[in-house]
């Protein structure tokens, strides 16, 4: 576990991060309703996801790492909102922080870097779906200017129950 006051670097994700990013995501798959994936991934299964987030363009992957231990502390992405061409100026964003690194501002650092990277792109809106309840994620998104636009009720089933997803949007 990294020290509490570790220096954090945020940079674009690279292929060498794949194993650590897969492990981090699989924690949320196995242990939480944060993602609606229900089966853990291998790194090879996640490779197309990583490669779909190049270092430029509207679909980015930003990684936070401890500069001493080199451990991945979290990541944020912007991904296509929907596959149809008219949605091309909209992105869906998300952030995942290592479970032991929560509450240290890692999500804030990641979103700051992600939105700075997107500022020069032809992106008009960012959307975030937040499985409920998740007050920490709601606070993070509101801090970045997202506003609540609605809830899909009981839209996902995981761990034997249904979950709501609140949707937020931000003008870019």
N, C-alpha and C positions, 0 to 999 in steps of 0.2 A: 504494500500500500504506500503511495507516495506521501511525502511529508505535507503537512497542512499548508505551508507557505511556499510550496514549490513554484518555480517560475514556469509559466505556461506559454507555449508557442502555438499559434494557430496558423495553419498553412493548408494548401490544397492537399487532398488525399492522393496517395500514390499506391501503385500495385503492391508495394512492400507492406502496406498497412492492412492488406486483406485479411490475414488471419486474426489480427487483433480486433478489427472492425466486425468480423463475423462473430467472434466470441462475445463482444459487447452486445451486439444485436440479439444473439441467441439467449442471453440472459433475459431480455425483455420478452422474447417469444415464449420461453419456458415458465417464467415467473410472474408475468404481469398481463394486464389487459391493455397496456399501452399500444401494442401492435396487435392486429388481428391475424397475423400469421400464427399457425398453431403447431407447426413442426419446425424443429431446429434445422439450420442449413449447414452444409459443408462450405468450406471456403470456395471450392470450385463452383458450387451452385450459386454463390454470391458474386463470382467474378463478373458476369454480365452487368449486374447492378453497378459495381464499382466502375467498370469501363464506360458506362452510360453517363458518367459525370466527369467530363474532361476538365482541364485547368482553365478553359475559357468557354464563353457562351453562357446561355441562360441556365444550364443544368450543372450545378456545381456540387462539390463535396469538400467541405472544410473540416479539418481534423485538429483537435486540440491534444497536445502531448506535453508531458512533463519534460522539461529540458534536461533534468538530471538523469532520471531513470529511463527516459524515452518512451515511457508507458503512455498508451492512448487513453485520454481522459474523457473523450466524447467526440461527437461529430454532428455536423448539420448538413442538410442537403436541400437543394432546390431541384425539383423533378417536374416532368410534364404534368399539367393538371388533368388533362384528358387528351386522348390521341387525335381528335379531329382538328383540322388545320386552323379553324377559327379560334381555337383555344391557345394558339402558339404564344401569345403574349401574356399568358397566365402560368404561374408555377405553383406547385404545392411544396410547402417547406416543412421540415421536421428537424428536430434536434434530439439526440440521445446522449446522455451523460452516464459515465460509468457509475454503478450504484454507490460506490464508496466516495465519489467525487461530487455528489450533489450538494447544493447549498454553498458552493464556493465561487459562484459566478462564471462557471465554465460555459453554461448555456448562453449567458449574456455575451461572453467573448466570441463564441461561435456565431451567434446571430449577427453581431456587429460586423464581423469579417465577411459573412455571407452577404449581407445587404450592401456592404461596401463593394464587394465584387460584382454584385448585380446592378449597381448604379449606372454602369455604362452600357448595359444590355437593353435590348428592345423588349422589356418586360413591364407590363402595366399593372398587374395585380399579383399578390401572393396570397395563397389560401392555406389554412392549417386546420386539419381535423383533429380534435382532441377527445379521446375516449374519456368518458366521465365515470367517476369523478377524478379530477386531476388539477387541483387548485394551483400547484406550482407551475404547471404548464400554462394555465390560464393567465396567471400573473406575468409570466415571462412574455407571452404574446401581447398582452395589453401594454406592457412596458415598451414594446417596440411599435406601438401604434396600431395593432390589430384591433378590429372591432367585431363584436359578436354579430353573426347574421342569421343563426338558426341552429336547430338541433334535429338530427336524424334520430328518432327514438327506436331503441331496441334493434339497431341496424346490424349488429354483429353478435355472434354467439361464440363464447369461449369459456372454458372452465365450467360448463354446464349452466351458464346463465346468459341473458341478453344484456348488451351494453349500448348506451347512447353515445353518440358522437356530436359534440358541439363544433360548429364551423365558424371560423374567424377569417376576416380578410383584411388586407393592408394594401393601400395604394402605393405604388412604387414610382 
